[in-house]
Structure formats: C-alpha cells, structure tokens
Amino acid sequence: MPAKKTFDDDQVIEQIMHLFWQNGYYHTSMDEIVATSGVKKQSLYNALGDKHTLYLKALQRCYHQGLTASVQAMQQLEQAGETPLTVLGMLFSRDLITDQHPAGDMMANAIAEFGNTDQAVTQIINQFYDDYTTLMAAAILKGQASDIIRQDQSSTALAQSLLEARIGLQTHIRQGSQPDIKQREATWLAFLKV
C-alpha cells in the first residue's frame, strides 16, 4: 500500500519556485530542493517529478502568478479611470523592485541561463512574453484610440519595444545594479506620448 502524501503540491512548488528564482536552475541542487521543501527526495520524485520537471512547474507557476497579478492590476487601474499611460507605467515597472521575490524576473533569468537550449523552457518563456506583450499592446491601442499615445507604429511594435526595455532592466537588477525605475518609466512614457 503506497504511503499517504503529507504535503501540498502547490505549497511545495511555490517554495521551489523561489529557490530556482534566487539561484537559477544549474545552481540549485536536489539536496537544496529537498531542504527547502521539507519533502523527502523520493516523495518529490514520485509526486512532482525530477529536477527539470520541478523547474518547469515552477516556471509555469511564475508565469501564471505574474500574468494574473498584472491583469488584475490593469483592471483595477482601468476601473478607477486611469489613463492607458498609467496602465503602461504599471506594466513596465511592476515588481521590478520588490521584497516579495528574488531580484530580477524568473523569466528573464531563465533566458539568461538557458538561451534557446531547452525547448520546454523556451516555450513557457515565449508564451509568457507573448501574453505580456498582448497586455501592453491592449493598453497602447486604447491610448492610440484616445490620441494620447503615438500612432506612427503599431501597438504591438511599441509593446515589444517596451517589453524589451523591461527585460533589460530586469537583467541589470539581477546583476545587482539599482537603476532608477521611475526615471526609466517616465522616459518610456514620454516616448510613447503624443
């Protein structure tokens, strides 16, 4: 008879996500995962999979949490009557400096660590950035319709440029620098403004 599982999968993935976020995939050992989760190695393997599978689950969790929180924050700003530029400012600078998560962004960290060498990782990252670009492009499109955001480029092209600037900031933050996020945000909003 199999032993009864004594841990919550979601809670364990959350703990492991923060560990991978802080250390990266290659600098996180299974022993650290076991110590952080408090779950025996064999139980982890049986219930959640090997290290690579755990990393993919952690990356998926980060993706869903980040996107859900961004959509909720966007909706709150829109319901409060804020302008599309305010929404874009939030999407640009959201969680760049926070005590809730390790430095940088787990997706940007995964790109730096894996490049395009792992198809499963690349697929999750691409989907996240496609979805985030769509959020930004929707806000830009609303601003273009209201004549407050420039119209000489498509909403998607402007959103991609804004996202690439955000990814660059995330990389600098991960390297330990402390850029002036509000100043960068103001510069980009001025660039987008009519």
TIFILO-374116 format. One record per residue (C-alpha): residue number from 1; residue in one letter; chain; x, y, z. Coordinates in Angstrom, 2 decimals. Example, Ala and Ser with C-alpha at 12.3 -4.5 7.8 and 13.67 -1.06 7.14 Angstrom:
BEGIN
1; A; A; 12.30; -4.50; 7.80
2; S; A; 13.67; -1.06; 7.14
% end
This chain:
BEGIN
1; M; A; 0.00; 0.00; 0.00
2; P; A; 1.50; 3.40; -1.01
3; A; A; 2.33; 5.89; 1.72
4; K; A; -0.08; 8.78; 2.22
5; K; A; 1.19; 12.08; 0.82
6; T; A; 1.79; 14.58; 3.63
7; F; A; 2.45; 17.76; 1.66
8; D; A; 0.59; 20.21; -0.54
9; D; A; 1.86; 20.25; -4.15
10; D; A; 1.10; 23.95; -4.66
11; Q; A; 2.89; 24.99; -1.49
12; V; A; 5.94; 22.90; -2.39
13; I; A; 6.07; 24.28; -5.96
14; E; A; 5.82; 27.81; -4.53
15; Q; A; 8.83; 27.18; -2.26
16; I; A; 10.79; 25.56; -5.07
17; M; A; 9.88; 28.40; -7.45
18; H; A; 11.51; 30.93; -5.11
19; L; A; 14.59; 28.73; -4.79
20; F; A; 15.01; 28.43; -8.57
21; W; A; 14.26; 32.14; -8.96
22; Q; A; 17.01; 33.02; -6.50
23; N; A; 19.67; 30.52; -7.59
24; G; A; 18.77; 29.53; -11.14
25; Y; A; 18.41; 26.00; -12.42
26; Y; A; 22.05; 24.97; -12.58
27; H; A; 22.96; 26.44; -9.19
28; T; A; 20.14; 24.64; -7.39
29; S; A; 20.78; 21.10; -6.24
30; M; A; 18.22; 18.44; -5.42
31; D; A; 19.55; 18.50; -1.85
32; E; A; 18.64; 22.21; -1.63
33; I; A; 15.22; 21.49; -3.11
34; V; A; 14.66; 18.75; -0.51
35; A; A; 15.83; 21.03; 2.33
36; T; A; 13.69; 23.97; 1.15
37; S; A; 10.55; 21.93; 0.55
38; G; A; 10.89; 19.71; 3.59
39; V; A; 9.85; 16.77; 1.42
40; K; A; 11.98; 13.64; 1.02
41; K; A; 13.66; 13.23; -2.33
42; Q; A; 11.82; 10.06; -3.31
43; S; A; 8.47; 11.62; -2.37
44; L; A; 9.27; 14.63; -4.55
45; Y; A; 10.19; 12.41; -7.48
46; N; A; 7.07; 10.29; -7.05
47; A; A; 4.63; 13.18; -6.66
48; L; A; 6.13; 16.01; -8.72
49; G; A; 8.92; 14.64; -10.89
50; D; A; 12.64; 15.17; -11.34
51; K; A; 14.57; 18.45; -11.06
52; H; A; 13.81; 19.50; -14.64
53; T; A; 10.10; 18.79; -14.22
54; L; A; 10.10; 20.73; -10.95
55; Y; A; 11.76; 23.67; -12.73
56; L; A; 9.14; 23.65; -15.49
57; K; A; 6.35; 23.55; -12.88
58; A; A; 7.98; 26.45; -11.03
59; L; A; 8.35; 28.43; -14.26
60; Q; A; 4.69; 27.76; -15.13
61; R; A; 3.65; 28.89; -11.66
62; C; A; 5.66; 32.10; -12.01
63; Y; A; 4.09; 32.70; -15.43
64; H; A; 0.53; 32.26; -14.16
65; Q; A; 1.07; 34.29; -10.99
66; G; A; 2.76; 37.14; -12.85
67; L; A; 0.20; 37.31; -15.61
68; T; A; -2.79; 37.02; -13.27
69; A; A; -1.46; 39.76; -10.97
70; S; A; -0.74; 42.03; -13.95
71; V; A; -4.24; 41.57; -15.41
72; Q; A; -5.83; 42.27; -12.02
73; A; A; -3.73; 45.42; -11.50
74; M; A; -4.54; 46.56; -15.04
75; Q; A; -8.27; 46.06; -14.49
76; Q; A; -8.17; 47.95; -11.18
77; L; A; -6.45; 50.93; -12.81
78; E; A; -8.90; 50.93; -15.73
79; Q; A; -11.91; 50.70; -13.39
80; A; A; -10.51; 53.63; -11.40
81; G; A; -10.46; 55.66; -14.63
82; E; A; -6.69; 55.82; -15.01
83; T; A; -5.22; 56.59; -18.43
84; P; A; -3.62; 53.98; -20.69
85; L; A; -0.26; 55.67; -19.97
86; T; A; -0.71; 54.97; -16.24
87; V; A; -1.57; 51.36; -17.04
88; L; A; 1.56; 51.07; -19.21
89; G; A; 3.70; 52.59; -16.47
90; M; A; 2.45; 49.94; -14.09
91; L; A; 3.05; 47.13; -16.60
92; F; A; 6.55; 48.48; -17.31
93; S; A; 7.72; 48.81; -13.70
94; R; A; 5.57; 46.22; -11.93
95; D; A; 7.58; 44.09; -9.47
96; L; A; 10.97; 45.26; -10.76
97; I; A; 11.94; 46.20; -7.22
98; T; A; 10.17; 44.16; -4.57
99; D; A; 10.88; 42.31; -1.36
100; Q; A; 8.35; 39.62; -2.28
101; H; A; 10.53; 37.94; -4.90
102; P; A; 14.23; 37.45; -5.58
103; A; A; 15.98; 40.02; -7.77
104; G; A; 15.10; 40.29; -11.42
105; D; A; 12.45; 38.22; -13.11
106; M; A; 12.37; 34.45; -13.26
107; M; A; 11.57; 34.50; -16.99
108; A; A; 14.44; 36.85; -17.81
109; N; A; 16.71; 34.76; -15.57
110; A; A; 15.65; 31.61; -17.45
111; I; A; 16.51; 33.23; -20.79
112; A; A; 19.94; 34.19; -19.47
113; E; A; 20.53; 30.69; -18.15
114; F; A; 19.10; 28.54; -20.93
115; G; A; 19.09; 30.72; -24.05
116; N; A; 17.24; 28.54; -26.54
117; T; A; 18.80; 25.21; -25.47
118; D; A; 15.70; 23.79; -23.76
119; Q; A; 12.55; 23.69; -25.87
120; A; A; 10.17; 23.28; -22.92
121; V; A; 11.67; 26.28; -21.09
122; T; A; 11.67; 28.36; -24.28
123; Q; A; 8.01; 27.54; -24.91
124; I; A; 6.94; 28.74; -21.44
125; I; A; 9.02; 31.92; -21.70
126; N; A; 7.75; 32.75; -25.18
127; Q; A; 4.14; 32.22; -24.13
128; F; A; 4.60; 34.48; -21.10
129; Y; A; 6.20; 37.26; -23.13
130; D; A; 3.59; 36.93; -25.88
131; D; A; 0.85; 37.31; -23.26
132; Y; A; 2.61; 40.24; -21.58
133; T; A; 3.10; 41.94; -24.96
134; T; A; -0.63; 41.48; -25.62
135; L; A; -1.47; 43.23; -22.32
136; M; A; 0.83; 46.13; -23.16
137; A; A; -0.45; 46.34; -26.74
138; A; A; -4.07; 46.48; -25.50
139; A; A; -3.25; 49.47; -23.29
140; I; A; -1.33; 51.13; -26.14
141; L; A; -4.22; 50.58; -28.53
142; K; A; -6.61; 52.29; -26.08
143; G; A; -4.17; 55.19; -25.80
144; Q; A; -3.86; 55.44; -29.56
145; A; A; -7.67; 55.49; -29.90
146; S; A; -7.75; 58.35; -27.36
147; D; A; -4.96; 60.24; -29.18
148; I; A; -2.65; 60.20; -26.16
149; I; A; -0.19; 57.58; -27.48
150; R; A; 1.73; 57.94; -30.71
151; Q; A; 0.29; 56.24; -33.77
152; D; A; 3.30; 56.13; -36.08
153; Q; A; 3.94; 52.49; -35.08
154; S; A; 1.61; 49.61; -34.35
155; S; A; 0.54; 48.90; -30.79
156; T; A; 2.34; 45.55; -30.99
157; A; A; 5.64; 47.09; -32.16
158; L; A; 5.53; 49.67; -29.36
159; A; A; 4.62; 46.99; -26.81
160; Q; A; 7.51; 44.77; -27.94
161; S; A; 9.95; 47.68; -27.55
162; L; A; 8.59; 48.50; -24.10
163; L; A; 8.82; 44.86; -23.01
164; E; A; 12.40; 44.55; -24.30
165; A; A; 13.35; 47.61; -22.24
166; R; A; 11.73; 45.99; -19.19
167; I; A; 13.65; 42.75; -19.77
168; G; A; 16.87; 44.75; -19.98
169; L; A; 16.12; 46.41; -16.65
170; Q; A; 15.36; 43.04; -15.10
171; T; A; 18.75; 41.78; -16.23
172; H; A; 20.53; 44.80; -14.71
173; I; A; 18.67; 44.34; -11.44
174; R; A; 19.62; 40.64; -11.37
175; Q; A; 23.25; 41.69; -11.80
176; G; A; 22.95; 43.78; -8.66
177; S; A; 22.54; 47.28; -10.10
178; Q; A; 19.85; 49.58; -8.76
179; P; A; 18.54; 51.63; -11.70
180; D; A; 16.06; 54.45; -11.14
181; I; A; 12.92; 52.57; -12.22
182; K; A; 10.63; 55.62; -12.02
183; Q; A; 13.01; 57.60; -14.23
184; R; A; 13.12; 54.80; -16.82
185; E; A; 9.33; 54.51; -16.69
186; A; A; 8.93; 58.29; -17.18
187; T; A; 11.32; 58.21; -20.16
188; W; A; 9.36; 55.44; -21.87
189; L; A; 6.01; 57.08; -21.19
190; A; A; 7.33; 60.34; -22.66
191; F; A; 8.47; 58.39; -25.74
192; L; A; 5.00; 56.85; -26.16
193; K; A; 3.08; 60.07; -25.58
194; V; A; 1.75; 62.14; -28.49
% end
